């Protein structure tokens, strides 16, 4: 784990590392007030509430003071949960670097990427799914991604898991009390109460698991399939769209037999672009026809699984319409024998000159956004990390419930308790109440400095 020291005071620029009207330097840790007092050469009191001060910032003895606002937060009320401060001043990167250097000279340590959010996690201000949401907000490239991260940061997802954990902890306490104080006259859960409690928890965990799986599917299902006649320019279009040689290009019709896939992210939208074999009529039983038939079968499979279907037609050829084509692209526009006024909303492009390629990208992103089945509730990174843990929790609870329903009438409470412990561990890993260094490194290692 890279954050080996957590009892010192850290500092970093927390605004974008570009010139701007305003820049922010963040400071967090027990020595925040002492370090600031040394830096500004005055005596500051530890805040009892959130406080804003206007202080002159002088970095050189012979230089004029610069305007600066200092915001102070008391312990337990800041982002990190620690005594914290932010210096807001002119957003000049050399100036902000000078302030950081001065604070380090006064006793602070340069923060590592993600260290402020890691301290927020340690203090309990954020759980692990909320920490992932902070990263999601930083990386959001469109409004939908921003809203998903904001909802997750608000705690709607993790609050349900914490509620289930608390319910199961109560059940486990009753079971453990029965083991330890069997001879005492205590109130214990009946078999029916135990079964109802586990069944209720299982329903909630199953709902969480379905939500996680739904959001993973929503992320990976943007399949854009290119179809058309042989030599219609599909492979060239794929290469132009992805800006790499993903497919072999040949003037010989039918050179693509297998389908070719390339993954891209445009405007924050993950896409899978698929080039398929050109449409052919199979009318013989020769070996070549057999290979062509297999190519057509693969092409049809990709076509049937497409989210967005793009029909490619050379600009000087007649369009053979596909009833379910979402977009018609007229390829090879650099070879057009006439000027087209685009009456049917078709898009024209040339893989040779690059004309129209960006318009096609934008059209595909727009179509995918329009097809989105509602807003995702959970970030893809959280879904990928947590769905297996949710599945495990569901399996452990199912096993516990089956033990409660044993037809023999014997209820093995020790085995039920063990399944509940395993469930609590799985749910704890999701929200970070149980975690390993590898998990923390994988999450916080992706943060930039200052966050």
C-alpha positions as CSV (number, residue, x, y, z in Angstrom):
1,X,0.0,0.0,0.0
2,X,1.5,3.3,-1.1
3,X,0.0,5.4,1.8
4,X,2.2,4.1,4.6
5,X,2.1,7.3,6.7
6,X,-1.2,8.9,7.6
7,X,-0.4,11.0,10.7
8,X,1.4,13.8,9.0
9,X,0.1,16.9,7.2
10,X,-0.1,16.7,3.4
11,X,-0.3,19.4,0.8
12,X,-1.0,19.6,-3.0
13,X,-2.5,21.8,-5.7
14,X,-6.1,20.7,-6.0
15,X,-7.2,22.8,-8.9
16,X,-6.4,21.9,-12.6
17,X,-2.7,22.3,-13.5
18,X,-3.4,25.1,-16.0
19,X,-3.5,28.8,-15.9
20,X,-6.8,30.2,-14.5
21,X,-8.3,33.1,-12.6
22,X,-8.4,31.0,-9.5
23,X,-6.1,28.3,-8.1
24,X,-6.4,26.2,-5.0
25,X,-3.8,24.6,-2.7
26,X,-5.1,22.0,-0.2
27,X,-3.6,21.2,3.2
28,X,-4.8,18.4,5.6
29,X,-3.5,17.0,8.8
30,X,-3.0,17.7,12.5
31,X,-0.2,20.4,11.9
32,X,-2.3,22.4,9.4
33,X,-2.7,25.5,11.6
34,X,1.0,25.6,12.7
35,X,2.2,25.2,9.1
36,X,-0.1,27.9,7.8
37,X,1.0,30.3,10.7
38,X,4.6,29.7,9.7
39,X,3.9,30.2,6.1
40,X,1.9,33.5,6.6
41,X,4.1,34.7,9.4
42,X,1.3,35.2,11.8
43,X,-0.6,33.4,14.6
44,X,-3.7,31.5,13.6
45,X,-6.2,29.9,16.0
46,X,-7.5,26.4,15.5
47,X,-11.1,26.8,14.0
48,X,-14.2,25.8,15.9
49,X,-16.3,26.1,12.8
50,X,-15.7,26.5,9.1
51,X,-13.9,29.8,8.7
52,X,-12.8,32.1,5.8
53,X,-9.9,34.5,6.2
54,X,-8.5,37.1,3.9
55,X,-4.7,37.0,4.3
56,X,-1.9,38.8,2.4
57,X,0.3,36.3,0.6
58,X,3.9,37.3,0.4
59,X,6.4,34.8,-1.0
60,X,9.4,37.2,-1.3
61,X,10.4,39.9,1.1
62,X,10.7,42.5,-1.7
63,X,7.5,41.5,-3.5
64,X,4.0,43.0,-3.1
65,X,1.5,40.9,-1.2
66,X,-0.9,38.9,-3.3
67,X,-4.6,38.5,-2.6
68,X,-5.5,35.1,-0.9
69,X,-8.5,33.6,0.8
70,X,-7.8,30.8,3.4
71,X,-10.6,28.4,4.2
72,X,-10.3,26.4,7.5
73,X,-12.3,23.4,8.6
74,X,-12.2,21.8,12.0
75,X,-11.5,18.1,12.6
76,X,-14.5,16.0,11.7
77,X,-16.1,18.6,9.4
78,X,-13.7,18.6,6.4
79,X,-13.5,16.5,3.3
80,X,-10.7,14.4,4.8
81,X,-12.2,14.4,8.3
82,X,-9.0,16.0,9.5
83,X,-8.1,19.6,10.4
84,X,-7.9,21.1,6.9
85,X,-7.3,24.3,4.9
86,X,-7.4,25.6,1.4
87,X,-5.6,28.6,0.0
88,X,-7.5,30.3,-2.9
89,X,-5.4,32.7,-4.9
90,X,-4.5,33.6,-8.5
91,X,-4.4,30.5,-10.6
92,X,-0.8,30.9,-11.9
93,X,0.8,27.5,-11.8
94,X,4.3,28.8,-10.9
95,X,2.7,30.8,-8.0
96,X,0.8,27.7,-6.8
97,X,4.0,25.6,-6.9
98,X,5.8,28.3,-4.9
99,X,3.0,28.1,-2.2
100,X,3.3,24.3,-2.1
101,X,7.1,24.6,-1.7
102,X,6.7,27.1,1.1
103,X,4.3,24.9,2.9
104,X,6.6,21.9,2.6
105,X,9.4,24.0,4.0
106,X,7.2,24.8,6.9
107,X,6.6,21.1,7.7
108,X,4.0,19.7,5.3
109,X,4.6,16.7,3.0
110,X,3.7,16.6,-0.7
111,X,0.6,14.5,-1.1
112,X,0.4,11.5,-3.4
113,X,-2.4,10.9,-5.9
114,X,-5.6,10.0,-4.1
115,X,-4.2,10.6,-0.6
116,X,-6.8,13.2,0.4
117,X,-9.7,10.9,-0.6
118,X,-7.9,8.0,1.1
119,X,-7.9,10.0,4.3
120,X,-11.6,10.7,3.9
121,X,-12.1,7.0,3.6
122,X,-10.1,6.2,6.7
123,X,-12.0,8.8,8.7
124,X,-15.3,7.4,7.7
125,X,-16.4,10.5,5.7
126,X,-16.6,8.3,2.6
127,X,-17.0,4.6,2.1
128,X,-15.2,2.7,-0.7
129,X,-18.0,3.0,-3.3
130,X,-18.2,6.8,-2.6
131,X,-14.4,7.1,-3.0
132,X,-14.8,5.4,-6.4
133,X,-17.6,7.9,-7.2
134,X,-15.1,10.8,-6.5
135,X,-12.9,9.4,-9.2
136,X,-15.9,9.0,-11.4
137,X,-16.7,12.7,-11.1
138,X,-13.1,13.6,-11.9
139,X,-13.1,11.4,-15.0
140,X,-16.7,12.1,-16.2
141,X,-16.7,13.2,-19.8
142,X,-20.4,13.7,-20.3
143,X,-23.5,14.7,-18.2
144,X,-24.8,11.1,-17.9
145,X,-21.4,9.9,-16.4
146,X,-21.4,12.9,-14.1
147,X,-24.9,12.2,-12.8
148,X,-24.1,8.5,-12.2
149,X,-21.1,9.4,-10.2
150,X,-23.0,12.1,-8.3
151,X,-25.7,9.6,-7.3
152,X,-23.2,7.1,-6.1
153,X,-21.3,9.7,-4.1
154,X,-24.6,10.6,-2.4
155,X,-24.5,7.1,-0.9
156,X,-27.7,5.7,-2.3
157,X,-26.1,2.4,-3.4
158,X,-23.9,1.8,-0.3
159,X,-26.7,2.8,2.2
160,X,-28.7,-0.2,1.2
161,X,-25.8,-2.5,1.7
162,X,-25.0,-1.0,5.1
163,X,-28.6,-1.5,6.1
164,X,-28.5,-5.2,5.1
165,X,-25.2,-5.6,7.0
166,X,-26.7,-4.1,10.2
167,X,-29.7,-6.4,10.0
168,X,-27.5,-9.4,9.6
169,X,-25.2,-8.3,12.4
170,X,-28.2,-8.2,14.7
171,X,-29.2,-11.7,13.7
172,X,-25.6,-12.9,14.2
173,X,-25.5,-11.3,17.7
174,X,-28.6,-13.3,18.7
175,X,-27.1,-16.5,17.4
176,X,-23.8,-15.9,19.0
177,X,-25.5,-15.2,22.3
178,X,-27.3,-18.5,22.1
179,X,-24.0,-20.3,21.7
180,X,-22.2,-18.5,24.5
181,X,-25.1,-18.3,27.0
182,X,-27.2,-21.3,26.3
183,X,-27.9,-21.9,30.0
184,X,-29.1,-18.3,30.6
185,X,-32.7,-17.2,30.5
186,X,-32.3,-15.0,27.4
187,X,-34.6,-14.1,24.5
188,X,-33.6,-15.8,21.3
189,X,-34.8,-15.8,17.7
190,X,-37.3,-18.4,16.8
191,X,-36.7,-20.5,13.7
192,X,-39.4,-18.5,11.9
193,X,-37.9,-15.2,12.8
194,X,-34.5,-16.3,11.7
195,X,-35.8,-17.5,8.4
196,X,-37.7,-14.3,7.8
197,X,-34.7,-12.1,8.6
198,X,-32.4,-14.1,6.3
199,X,-35.1,-14.1,3.5
200,X,-35.5,-10.3,3.8
201,X,-31.7,-9.8,3.6
202,X,-31.5,-12.2,0.6
203,X,-34.1,-10.2,-1.3
204,X,-32.1,-7.0,-0.8
205,X,-28.8,-8.6,-1.8
206,X,-30.4,-10.1,-4.9
207,X,-31.7,-6.6,-5.9
208,X,-28.2,-5.2,-5.4
209,X,-26.6,-8.0,-7.5
210,X,-29.1,-7.4,-10.3
211,X,-28.4,-3.7,-10.3
212,X,-24.7,-4.3,-10.5
213,X,-25.1,-6.8,-13.4
214,X,-27.5,-4.4,-15.2
215,X,-25.0,-1.5,-15.1
216,X,-22.1,-3.7,-16.3
217,X,-24.3,-4.9,-19.2
218,X,-25.2,-1.3,-20.0
219,X,-21.5,-0.4,-20.3
220,X,-20.4,-3.2,-22.5
221,X,-23.4,-3.5,-24.9
222,X,-22.7,-0.6,-27.3
223,X,-22.0,-2.8,-30.3
224,X,-21.8,-0.8,-33.6
225,X,-21.8,-3.2,-36.6
226,X,-20.8,-2.2,-40.1
227,X,-22.6,-4.0,-42.9
228,X,-22.8,-3.6,-46.7
229,X,-21.9,-5.2,-50.0
230,X,-18.4,-6.6,-50.7
231,X,-15.8,-3.8,-51.2
232,X,-18.2,-1.1,-49.8
233,X,-15.4,0.4,-47.8
234,X,-16.4,-1.1,-44.4
235,X,-12.8,-2.1,-43.4
236,X,-11.4,1.3,-44.5
237,X,-14.2,3.0,-42.5
238,X,-13.3,0.9,-39.4
239,X,-9.7,1.9,-39.6
240,X,-10.5,5.6,-40.1
241,X,-13.0,5.6,-37.2
242,X,-10.5,3.9,-34.8
243,X,-7.4,5.6,-36.2
244,X,-5.5,2.3,-36.5
245,X,-5.1,-0.6,-38.9
246,X,-7.7,-2.8,-37.2
247,X,-8.8,-4.5,-40.5
248,X,-7.0,-5.6,-43.6
249,X,-8.0,-3.4,-46.6
250,X,-8.0,-4.7,-50.2
251,X,-9.5,-3.7,-53.5
252,X,-10.5,-7.4,-54.0
253,X,-14.2,-7.8,-53.1
254,X,-14.8,-10.3,-50.2
255,X,-11.4,-9.9,-48.6
256,X,-13.1,-9.8,-45.1
257,X,-14.3,-13.3,-44.2
258,X,-14.2,-13.2,-40.4
259,X,-15.5,-10.2,-38.5
260,X,-13.1,-7.7,-37.0
261,X,-13.6,-5.9,-33.7
262,X,-12.1,-2.7,-32.3
263,X,-12.9,-1.1,-29.0
264,X,-12.9,2.7,-28.6
265,X,-14.2,5.4,-26.2
266,X,-15.8,8.5,-27.8
267,X,-17.0,11.3,-25.6
268,X,-16.8,9.0,-22.6
269,X,-19.0,6.3,-24.4
270,X,-17.4,2.9,-24.7
271,X,-18.1,1.3,-28.1
272,X,-17.3,-1.9,-29.9
273,X,-17.0,-1.3,-33.7
274,X,-17.4,-4.5,-35.7
275,X,-16.5,-4.9,-39.4
276,X,-18.4,-7.8,-41.1
277,X,-18.0,-9.8,-44.3
278,X,-19.8,-8.3,-47.3
279,X,-23.2,-9.7,-48.3
280,X,-23.1,-12.4,-50.8
281,X,-25.5,-14.9,-52.4
282,X,-24.2,-18.5,-51.8
283,X,-25.2,-20.6,-54.8
284,X,-22.7,-23.5,-54.9
285,X,-21.3,-26.2,-52.7
286,X,-17.6,-25.7,-53.4
287,X,-15.1,-25.2,-50.6
288,X,-14.9,-21.5,-51.3
289,X,-18.7,-21.3,-51.1
290,X,-18.6,-23.1,-47.8
291,X,-16.1,-20.6,-46.4
292,X,-18.2,-17.8,-47.8
293,X,-21.3,-19.3,-46.2
294,X,-19.6,-19.4,-42.8
295,X,-18.6,-15.8,-43.3
296,X,-22.2,-14.8,-44.0
297,X,-23.4,-16.7,-40.9
298,X,-20.9,-14.9,-38.7
299,X,-21.9,-11.6,-40.3
300,X,-25.6,-12.3,-39.6
301,X,-24.8,-13.1,-36.0
302,X,-23.1,-9.8,-35.5
303,X,-25.8,-8.0,-37.3
304,X,-28.5,-9.6,-35.0
305,X,-26.6,-8.6,-31.9
306,X,-25.9,-5.0,-32.9
307,X,-27.0,-2.0,-30.9
308,X,-26.3,0.3,-33.8
309,X,-26.4,-0.9,-37.4
310,X,-24.4,1.1,-39.9
311,X,-25.0,0.4,-43.6
312,X,-22.0,1.3,-45.8
313,X,-22.7,2.1,-49.5
314,X,-20.1,3.6,-52.0
315,X,-21.2,7.1,-52.9
316,X,-21.8,6.3,-56.6
317,X,-23.8,3.1,-56.0
318,X,-27.5,2.7,-55.4
319,X,-28.6,2.2,-51.8
320,X,-30.1,-1.2,-51.0
321,X,-31.9,-0.3,-47.9
322,X,-31.9,-2.4,-44.7
323,X,-35.1,-2.0,-42.8
324,X,-33.3,-1.9,-39.5
325,X,-30.2,0.2,-40.4
326,X,-29.8,3.0,-38.0
327,X,-27.3,5.0,-40.1
328,X,-26.4,5.0,-43.8
329,X,-22.9,6.0,-44.6
330,X,-21.9,6.8,-48.2
331,X,-18.2,5.8,-48.4
332,X,-15.5,6.8,-50.9
333,X,-16.8,10.3,-51.3
334,X,-13.4,11.4,-52.7
335,X,-14.3,9.3,-55.8
336,X,-17.8,10.8,-56.3
337,X,-18.6,11.6,-59.9
338,X,-21.2,14.2,-58.9
339,X,-22.1,16.6,-56.1
340,X,-24.7,15.2,-53.7
341,X,-27.0,17.4,-51.6
342,X,-27.7,14.7,-49.0
343,X,-31.5,14.7,-49.2
344,X,-32.1,11.6,-47.1
345,X,-29.9,12.4,-44.1
346,X,-27.1,10.1,-45.2
347,X,-23.6,10.8,-44.1
348,X,-20.7,11.1,-46.7
349,X,-17.1,10.2,-45.9
350,X,-13.7,9.4,-47.3
351,X,-11.4,7.1,-45.4
352,X,-8.6,8.5,-47.7
353,X,-9.0,12.2,-46.9
354,X,-10.7,11.9,-43.5
355,X,-13.7,14.0,-44.6
356,X,-16.9,13.2,-42.7
357,X,-15.2,10.8,-40.2
358,X,-15.8,13.0,-37.2
359,X,-19.4,13.5,-38.2
360,X,-19.9,9.8,-38.3
361,X,-18.4,9.4,-34.8
362,X,-20.7,12.1,-33.4
363,X,-23.7,10.5,-35.1
364,X,-22.9,7.1,-33.6
365,X,-22.5,8.6,-30.1
366,X,-25.8,10.4,-30.5
367,X,-27.5,7.2,-31.5
368,X,-26.1,5.3,-28.6
369,X,-27.1,8.0,-26.2
370,X,-30.6,7.9,-27.6
371,X,-30.8,4.2,-27.2
372,X,-29.6,4.2,-23.6
373,X,-32.2,2.4,-21.4
374,X,-32.3,5.0,-18.6
375,X,-29.5,6.2,-16.5
376,X,-27.1,3.8,-14.9
377,X,-27.1,3.8,-11.1
378,X,-23.6,2.5,-10.5
379,X,-20.2,3.3,-12.0
380,X,-18.7,0.7,-14.3
381,X,-15.6,0.4,-12.1
382,X,-17.7,-0.2,-9.0
383,X,-19.9,-2.8,-10.9
384,X,-16.8,-4.7,-12.1
385,X,-15.3,-4.7,-8.6
386,X,-18.4,-5.6,-6.7
387,X,-20.6,-7.9,-8.8
388,X,-18.7,-11.1,-7.8
389,X,-18.8,-10.1,-4.1
390,X,-22.6,-9.6,-4.4
391,X,-22.9,-13.0,-6.0
392,X,-21.0,-14.6,-3.2
393,X,-23.2,-12.8,-0.6
394,X,-26.3,-14.1,-2.4
395,X,-24.9,-17.7,-2.4
396,X,-24.0,-17.6,1.3
397,X,-27.5,-16.2,2.3
398,X,-29.2,-18.8,0.1
399,X,-27.2,-21.6,1.9
400,X,-28.2,-20.1,5.3
401,X,-31.9,-20.0,4.2
402,X,-31.8,-23.6,3.0
403,X,-30.4,-24.7,6.4
404,X,-33.3,-22.9,8.1
405,X,-35.8,-24.8,6.0
406,X,-34.3,-28.3,6.6
407,X,-37.2,-30.7,6.6
408,X,-35.7,-32.7,9.4
409,X,-36.6,-30.0,11.8
410,X,-33.0,-29.6,13.0
411,X,-31.6,-26.1,12.6
412,X,-27.8,-26.1,12.5
413,X,-27.3,-22.6,13.9
414,X,-23.5,-22.8,13.9
415,X,-23.5,-23.4,10.1
416,X,-26.1,-20.6,9.6
417,X,-23.9,-18.3,11.6
418,X,-20.8,-19.1,9.6
419,X,-22.7,-18.3,6.3
420,X,-23.8,-15.0,7.8
421,X,-20.2,-14.2,8.7
422,X,-19.1,-14.9,5.1
423,X,-22.0,-12.8,3.9
424,X,-20.9,-9.9,6.1
425,X,-17.3,-10.2,4.8
426,X,-18.5,-10.1,1.2
427,X,-20.7,-7.0,1.8
428,X,-18.0,-5.4,3.9
429,X,-15.5,-5.7,1.0
430,X,-18.0,-3.8,-1.3
431,X,-18.3,-0.7,1.0
432,X,-14.7,-1.0,2.4
433,X,-15.4,-2.1,5.9
434,X,-13.4,-5.2,5.1
435,X,-10.7,-4.6,2.5
436,X,-7.1,-5.5,1.5
437,X,-4.2,-3.4,0.4
438,X,-4.6,-4.7,-3.2
439,X,-8.2,-3.4,-3.3
440,X,-7.2,0.0,-1.9
441,X,-4.2,0.3,-4.2
442,X,-6.3,-0.6,-7.3
443,X,-8.8,2.2,-6.4
444,X,-6.7,5.0,-5.0
445,X,-3.8,4.4,-7.3
446,X,-5.9,5.8,-10.2
447,X,-6.4,9.2,-8.5
448,X,-4.5,12.3,-9.5
449,X,-2.5,14.4,-7.0
450,X,-4.6,16.9,-5.1
451,X,-7.7,14.7,-4.9
